[in-house]
Amino acid sequence: VRVDGSDDTTAASDDERADEARSRERLAAFLRAMLPIAVGFESLYIACAFFFRSGALAGGAAAVALYTVAVASARKLLAAGRTVDAAMRTGWALLVMVALGAPFLSFLTAALVIMPIAGVALVLPYAPARALRAYLVAALVVITEVIGLGTFVSSPFAPLPHGFEQAVVTSAAVAAAALTIRLLAVDHRRAERLLLAMRGSLAAAQRANEEKDAFLVGAVHDLRTPLAALFLDVQALSASGSAAGDVQARRLARLGRQAKRLTAVVDRLVDVARITSGGLDVSAERVDLAAVVRHVAAELADEAEAASAPLAVSAPSAAVVHGDPVRVGHVVTNLVSNALKFGRGAAVDLEVREGANATTELVVADRGIGVPPEERERIFDRFARGAAVRSYPGLGLGLWITRELAQAMNASIAVTSTPGGGATFVVRFRRAS
Amino acid sequence: MISVLVVDDDRDLRETLCEVLRDDGNTVHAANDGAEALALLRGGAPVDVILLDLMMPRMTGWEFRKAQLADAALAGIPVVVMTAAADLDKHPIDAGAVLQKPVELATLLRAVAAARR
């Protein structure tokens, strides 16, 4: 059975090979034609330089001589199979010739202008992008200089008949336009093929992404349903007071805590799905950050006790910021949980304070393992973890989700840390007046 | 009666494990991670079986096992690993028994009793 994509790939690479063969043939034809032309020009310039005893024409002859030698050696390179080298050498030689000959050859200005373009057309199929860019920039400089110098430096000859110059300019313009169109056509075909291939892989990626989202929706449903039953049973048991004695009550409390933990993991997975599908809905309201921090600290008291890490809250009576009340809570919860996890059982400080530029800062500081400098950006990436998974297992999603939530509320997040001396996360919310 | 050392960094799970083992008639010691377990053992806690979690901060189960085997006085204590790690094929652990979390109560008690023999 043949896979759909493989057919396209083979066809594309066949096309590419044919393209390369065609451009190699073009280069060979160009070099075959150019050598006699270059030799002819060379003889003409030398004869004229000798006849008119003109230093200017001798300079032009030197320029053409350089090009003639380059073309001859490019032919050798092509015969040896070094197509790219041959193309590049001819292209650069054209430029050097134009640059050297420019001051002496004002009457050939227009004809010479097309040469860099011809050079690009010739070099394009082979040149690596950087060399091509350099060549194009050089060509532009040379063209500008040729036109500039051609205008100011007078010809060593008496001016040619007006019609002759116009004919040269017109034919040069036509040739230049034709070459440009040809060059674009070659490029267009390539771009189209590339676009087709890209569209194919994009569609496949989209399909895979949709499947993944559907999987997540199903998984989350299957996880939440038994959790709901578990929660209700635990709460009903606690409320009925039927838990006989300390042991039962303790077990029930543990059950409730663990169910909550599972729920948090599921919620995290839902957040990931929302963020990756762009469906994160965040309202813009006025939220009292200080109240949220106090509420979260109370909610996480159990978790803090389990980590034997006291939570110290320092916040004004009210600090109103712009944000989504639920999401601000998630940001605080994630950062405190993170601090408890990596805090090595030392105290965690929570602070709400005024920041610069009309911001209110949430500061969560632990005294744990810290974040090495090279990890400080990366820890906010999806699946990234600053610590070994075997020592600190987890999804690697908490800080990523936190940053995404913060950014969705136009808040920023940053971390400072001394390795081994703890980490301090600062979220800057927009202050609401 | 078996003396079991429970090594797990999750407080709730550690407490549950201790309670069910105690209810089954064992004596129980508990440690939060490998380092604490090692200190307990070297402090002379009488332990017959170690119930060991793997992914823990400070000293992982793998590191603990290595240190235990390197210590002649402790190397003989049987170990039952109980882990939520999903890639034990890539990070194998040298232990008498390996249980995947979550584990049935009967399986857990059987494994601990079997390790003792």
HADDOCK unambig.tbl for C-alpha pairs under 7 A between the chains (distance, minus, plus):
assign (segid A and resid 254 and name CA) (segid B and resid 12 and name CA) 6.22 0.50 0.50
assign (segid A and resid 306 and name CA) (segid B and resid 11 and name CA) 6.10 0.50 0.50
assign (segid A and resid 390 and name CA) (segid B and resid 55 and name CA) 4.79 0.50 0.50
assign (segid A and resid 390 and name CA) (segid B and resid 56 and name CA) 6.67 0.50 0.50
assign (segid A and resid 390 and name CA) (segid B and resid 60 and name CA) 6.76 0.50 0.50
assign (segid A and resid 391 and name CA) (segid B and resid 55 and name CA) 5.34 0.50 0.50
assign (segid A and resid 391 and name CA) (segid B and resid 56 and name CA) 4.65 0.50 0.50
assign (segid A and resid 391 and name CA) (segid B and resid 57 and name CA) 4.21 0.50 0.50
assign (segid A and resid 391 and name CA) (segid B and resid 58 and name CA) 6.72 0.50 0.50
assign (segid A and resid 391 and name CA) (segid B and resid 60 and name CA) 5.89 0.50 0.50
assign (segid A and resid 392 and name CA) (segid B and resid 55 and name CA) 6.91 0.50 0.50
assign (segid A and resid 392 and name CA) (segid B and resid 56 and name CA) 6.37 0.50 0.50
assign (segid A and resid 392 and name CA) (segid B and resid 57 and name CA) 5.76 0.50 0.50
assign (segid A and resid 393 and name CA) (segid B and resid 55 and name CA) 6.47 0.50 0.50
